[in-house]
Amino acid sequence: MLKLKDILRIERKASVGELYHNLGTKKEYDRFHRELVELAKFPYSCICCEFPEHYLEIFPKNSGIPQNKWQYLRISGKYLRKMIYEITEKYNIDIYYLDDRESSEIFIYNLIKGM
């Protein structure tokens, strides 16, 4: 009998800043892609973002990255959004945008309950 841990893997992202950090730096980019390869091995895997999707459009606002660091950011919100969609297609991973941590926890609970 399969256990939940054998069929489901969820990667959570607390902020657009965390997602940027995973994709915007070489060291983290490589590590994140290794995680995605592992995610793709599961029958069902997803990324739950604990922020609304439109935060990508207004990046770096609401990212959690201090404003005095914005001038050093290497990628724009538009490019970040493009990278995310390429990842979901390449690795066949669903991505969900929730409003906050609480709604993400409720979503994950309901997802697990429905399996």
N, C-alpha and C positions, 0 to 999 in steps of 0.2 A: 504494500500500500504506500502510495506516495505521500510524503509529508509536505506541508505548505512551504517549508524552507527549500524544498527540492524543485518547486515549480514557480515560485514568485520571488522576484527581487525588485526592491524599490530604492531608488537613489533620490534623496531629498536635497533640495537646495533652498536655503533659508532666505537668500536675497539675490538680487541681480549682481551685486558685488561679488558674492561667492561664485556665481556662475562665470562672471568675467575673470575672476582669479583662476578658475579651472581652464579657461580657454585662452586667456590673454598672456600667459607666461609659459615659456618653453618647457620648463621643468614640470609645472602643473598640467600643461596640455598633454604631455606624454603620459603622465600618471592617470589622468582622467580618461584618456583613450584606452588604456589598459583596463580600467574599470568598465568601460563600455563594452569591450570585447567579452568580459566576464558576464555582464548583464545580458548580452545577446545570446548566451548559452542557455538561458532559462526559457521555458515555454511562455512565460509571461513576465515581462519586465517593463518598468516605466520610470520616468523621472517626474517627481512631484515638486513643483516650484511653489514656495510659500509666499508668492507675490502675484499680482495680476499681470497678465501678458502685456498690457499697455506700458508697463514699466520698462520694457525693452525699447519701446519707441521713444521714451523720454530719457533714456540712459544718457548721462550718469545720475540724473536726478533720482531720488528715492533708492539709490543703489546701496547705501550704507558706506560708500567710499567718501572720505572727507573731501570737501570742495577744493581745498588747497592741493589735492593730488590729481584733480581732473586733467590738468594740463599735461600730465605724464602718461595718461592712458593711451594704450597702443591701438585699440580698435574702437570703432563707433558702435552705437546701439544698433544701427542698421546692419552692420557686418556681424555683430554678435547674434542677432536674430537669424541671419542667413546661416551662420555656423550651426546654430541649434537645429534648424530644420534639416540641414544636411546630415547631421548626426542621427536624427530620428529616422531618416530614410535609410541611411547606410547600415545602421545597426538594427533596424526594425524595432525601435523602442518608442513606446507612446510617451507623450509629454503632457502633463496636466498643470494648468496654472490655477492656483487657488488664491483666495484673497489674503490669507495669513496662516500662521502656524496652526491655529485652532481649526480652521476649515480644512486644512491639509490633514490633520489628525482624524477628523470626522470622515473625510473622503477615504483615507487609507483603512480605517476601521470598517467602513461599509464595503470597500473592495474585498477585504479579507472575509468578511461575513458572507458575502455573496459567492465565495468560491466553494 
